[in-house]
Amino acid sequence: MLDWLVPQRAPLSPLLLTAACVLAAVPAAWIALAADALVTASIGALLHGSWAGIWLSPEFLPVTASPYAAGDAPALAAVALLAGPVGAALLGLAAHTLLQVVRAGAWSRVLALEWAGFATLRVPALVAAAVAPHGRGPVNDLYVHLGEPQSGRWAVAGLAVLALLGAAALVAALSVAAGRAWMRVDGVGFRRHLVRVVAGWPTLVALAGWSALTPWAAAPWLVGWLAATFLALQLLTPRRRTL
């Protein structure tokens, strides 16, 4: 299984493969959060001419100062607040694609896949935080900046669902493409099992850990969103060859 994870060796059991991917997802999530902080600080420096710096929170997570100022136009505020999460996802996808193309070391490809999965699926969670009870995050900050905390919440809820469906479909397709070399039975059931192993459980653990350290909504909402993310990965596993 997964020749890019354990090349030229007897296949590991699904349980061991899942454990290996979950372990890789933890540092991958930290890298994604560091990329978020770096992009956010860079955008803030471009907009306001000063570098806010990056430091570690008490939970050992990389953070930076808010990238927007009270006088920023709404468009600038939106760019400043959303550039970090979106940029972290794009960097993760780029790293995954590059390392797959050059067939880099197995550990680096697994790490990049988990980075891409966590960062991509984190974006819809941050959008959902705008309509969640006790929600926190960049979209909430944008509402505060606009001074209209209740405006357009149903539209944002719909956007969060669409973003989740799109992100889950992309991550599931990347997982299937990465594991194609060791597919012996290319059926829907096998593909869904593959997605659970390399994306479902690892991303669920990474998102849960991030949500616990930096809660972005009430606990019931967090649990419900994590379940919806896992379910979306399963339902949107590609039925045909993709990527």
N, C-alpha and C positions, 0 to 999 in steps of 0.2 A: 504494500500500500504506500501511496505517496512517495514515489521514488525520489522526489525533490526533498523529502523530509528524512528518509532513511534509505539512501540509494544503495543498491547492490547488497541488501541485507534481507533477511527474512522479515516479512511484514509484521509490524506491531499489532497488537489487538486494538479494536476500536476504543476500548477504555484507556489504554496507554496513549494512543494517538490524541484522544480528547484531552487527557491530562497534559500532554506536551504542548498542545495548542493553547490551553488555558494558561499555562505557565508563561508562554510567549506573549499572551495578550496583556499581561500585567505591565511589563516594561514598555510594550508597544503603546498602551494607553498613556503612560507617562510621557513618551516621546511625542504623542499627538498633542497632549496638553502643553508641552514645551513649545511645539511648533505654533500652537494657537497663541501663546504668550509672545513669541517672537514676532509673528505677523502683526499682532495687535500693537505691540510697542513700535514696530516699524511704521505702521500706518499713522499712529499718533505722532511720531516724529516728522513724517512727511506733511501732515496737516498743520501741525503747530510749531514745528521747528525745534522741538526739544525731545530728547530720549528719556523716557520714563524709567527705563531699567527693568530687569527681570530678577525676581527673588523667589525663595521657597517659602511657602506658607507653613504654618505649624503642622499641617498634615503632609509636608514634604512635596507639595504640588507646586509646579512653576506658575507664577502669577505675575501680572504687571498692573500698572495703574490704568484707570479708565481712559480710553483714547479720545474721548470727545470733550468739548468744552460747552458751557451753557449757551454760548452765543452761536454755536454751529447751526447751519441750515439743516433741515430734516434729512436731505439727501446725504450730506456729509456725515451726519450722525449715524445714519443707517450703514454707510460704508465702514465707518470706524468701528461700530459695534459688531457687525456681522463678518467683517473681513477675517478675524481670527479663526472662528470655527470653520468657515468655508475654506480658508486658506490651508488650515491643518488637514482637512479632508483631501483637498487637491494635491497637496504635497505627499500625503500617504498614497494616493492613487498613482501619482507619478513615480514614487519610489518602488511601489509594487510592480508597475509595468516595466520599469527599467531593469530591475533585478530579475524579472522573469525572462526578459529578452536576452540578457547577457548570461543567463543561467548561473547566477552567483551562488554562493554557498547556501546550503539548505537552511541553516539557522537564520540567515539574513532574509531569505525569501519568506519564511514563516513569519518573521517579525514584521516585515513590510505588509504582508497580507493582513495580519491582525491590526496593524496601525491603520490601514485603509478601512477595514471593517468597522473598527471602533469610531474613528473620526467621522466617517460617512454617516453612520447611524446615530451619532451624537447630535448632528445638525437638526433632524426633525424633533428630537427630544427638547432641544432648546427652543424651537418654535412652539412646541406644545406647552412649554412652561408659561407662555403668555396667557393661556386660558385655564391653567391649572390652579387649584386652590393653593394659596401661599406661593405662587410661582415666582421664580427668580431666574435671571439670565439676561443675555443681551437684548432679546426682543422685548422683555419687560422694561429694561432700561430705556429702550427706544420709546415705548409708550409714555414713560415718565418724562422723557425729554420733550415729547410732543404735547404733554399736558392733557391727554385724552385717554385716561386709563381704561375706559370701557368701550371705546370706539372700535367697531369692526372685529370684535372678538370671534364671532361665528365664522367670518371669512378666514381669520387666522387659524381657527380650529380645522377648517377644511384644508388649508394650506399645509398644516402639520400632518394630516392624514395622507395627503398626496405626496409630501416629502418622504414620509415613512415608506410608502409603497415603492416610490422610485429608488430610494436608498437600499431597501431590502432586496429589490430585484437586481440592482447592480452588484451588491455584495454577494448574493447567491450565485450570480453568473460568474463573478471572478473566482469564487470558490470552486465551482464546477470546472472552469477552464484550468485552474491551477492543478486540480487532481485528475485531469483527463488522462494523463499518461499511465495511471495505474488502474483505470476502469476496465474491469473484465466483463461486467454486466452493466451496460449503459441503459438502465431503466430509470423511471421516475423515482421509484422507491429507493434505489441505490443512490441516486443523486441527492435526494433529501437526506439520506443518512450521511452522505459526505458533507453536505452543508451544515448539518448539526455538529459534526465532528470539528470541522475547521473554522466555522463561523458562528453557528448558533450558540453553543455553550460558551466558547471563549468570549464572544462579544457580550453575552448576557452577564458573565462574571465581571468583565471590565466596566460595563455600564453600571452595574450594581455597585461596584466599588467606588466609582466616580460619584454616583448619586448619594452614596452614604457619606462620603467625605465632603461633598459640596451639594447638599440637598437643594434641588431646584423645584420641588413641589411637595405637597403633603404625601405621607407614606403610602396610603391606598392608591393614589394616582401614580406614584413611582412604580409600585408593583404591577398595576394594570398596564402601564406603558411598556415595561420590560416584557410582560407576557405577550403583548401585542407585537412587539419587535420580533420575538422568537417565532411567533405564529406567522408573521409576514414573511420571514426568511423561508419557512417551510412551504407556504402556499405559493410563493413566487419563485421557487426553484425552477429553472428553465427545463422545459420538457424536450427541447431539441438542442442540438449543438449550437453553442453561441460563442462569441468572442474568438 
